[in-house]
Amino acid sequence: MQKMIYQQMLRKKGQVYFGMPANSLSVAVVCSSNMNRSMEAHAFLSKKGFRVKSFGTGDKVKLPGMAADRPNVYDFSCTYDEIYQDLQNKDKSFYTQNGLLHMLDRNRRIKTRPERFQCSTEKFDVVVTCEERVYDQVVEYFESRTPVDSATVHVINIDIQDNHEEATIGAFIICELITMVST
């Protein structure tokens, strides 16, 4: 699925604004909780020199719990460190084994807390979403707010499954896409 959407976007290259230097292109990567997919891409794009921010669109931050029907739920105001400490206190072995503590450790080295896209007032040249539902929420947000200027923003969706391996692959695909957009 990722490849198909990515190829469709590449075929549309002539219709999309391209040619901005990497250091001046402003990029947002958005998933549901600003934990896995958007943060993996945030870390990767940052290392490549892009100006990037990451966000979530959900009402709450949700992480897998010890049972499938009992997720860990946090407000966006919680820091990554607070979430890390909470999961470590609940069951360090379990959350180390499933990779959540490692993911949160990466996140807290990048920024303090998850951020909600709908609360941001920043302007971006490109917004990359990591699933169709998130894409719909971002587009709905842009359509509902009062425009302050006539700046163009390109919203691109790349469907990425929400697991560690797919988040890493997705970060490479997003980086390749943004590299093409900026050249």
KAKAFEN-V931663 format. One record per helix or strand of 2 or more residues. SS is the DSSP state (@ for helix, = for strand). FROM is the first residue (numbers start at 0). TO is the last residue. If there is no record, write none. Layout:
# KAKAFEN-V931663
SS/FROM/TO ; SS/FROM/TO
This chain:
# KAKAFEN-V931663
@/1/10 ; @/12/14 ; =/25/30 ; @/36/46 ; =/50/55 ; =/60/66 ; =/69/73 ; @/79/96 ; @/99/109 ; @/116/118 ; =/125/128 ; @/131/143 ; =/153/156 ; @/163/180
